[in-house]
Amino acid sequence: MATTEGITLDGDGIIRQAWEECAGQLLRYMEAFGGGQYEQYGTARWRPASARSRMFLSQIITHSPHASTRSPLERWLAYAALHLLYRSASGRVDVDRYEAKRKRFEQDIKRQWHMLWTAGLPVVYEPLACPGATHERDAGAWTSAALTTNAGGTSPQRVVDVAITWVDTTNGYVSPAAKGNGESGPSPLLVITIPVNSRVTASIAALTPPTGLSYATSGADGTLRTRKATHWNVYLGLTGGTLYLQNASPIAIATTSYEVQTPSFSGYTLEPGQKPEANLPFEATLQRG
């Protein structure tokens, strides 16, 4: 339908618009208000009331704790994007044949928002962004150029998916069985064909690992403490299937490439990333003057 009506989905299209509108609504309902007394040149004064979000977008956990389901937040975002898509399509035709679906998705948005409101917003206190995170500052890029193949080994030709994760071994991560909330979500999946008797190499040279430094440090926004990536992991699997951990131990950040000698299709599997540490309630209050 997007193709038929000439509607852009990726880039600056419908998907990004939906993300920005939903992000704005989350920040709006997560604002905390207040003022306080402070000292200036030996005189006690009152600081004017200010609005400051109780969380940053980087702290929000979108995935469901249940592997077979999507979270209310994921479904809310999806319905918001579908509604924007059909609203855009409705304005491009003389006879609005998309009206029924547009109204249905509008109701779906309200229902999923109510479920999210009731459950609270799942957040992590010290986030570890995924490699190449789209909305993170200077995260770098995880593109097809990050994967190369070279002769070696005795494997048959395979088409595989590859993803990587950042790891914080200083604060929590001990092993694939004891991650201590110290492994990020996965990078976007990259697909590559490994020729007969060849190996695949992953490179992080074009990426910038999270440094653990606070950012967005302003009086209006507050500060956010993030985790520092000390290592990284490589996951690989047959296209469309489960991805498995390929390195026996986390790879140091200083090592910018890793060659998978013989792909493993068993063992520890790729997980969605950090788990929520709190469900923050939404605010719907008005301050009195």
Helices and strands as residue ranges (DSSP letters): H 2-5, H 14-29, E 31-40, E 43-53, G 57-59, H 72-90, H 99-119, E 121-123, G 144-146, E 147-151, E 158-167, E 190-194, E 198-203, E 215-218, E 222-224, E 231-238, E 244-245, E 251-252, E 257-260, E 278-280
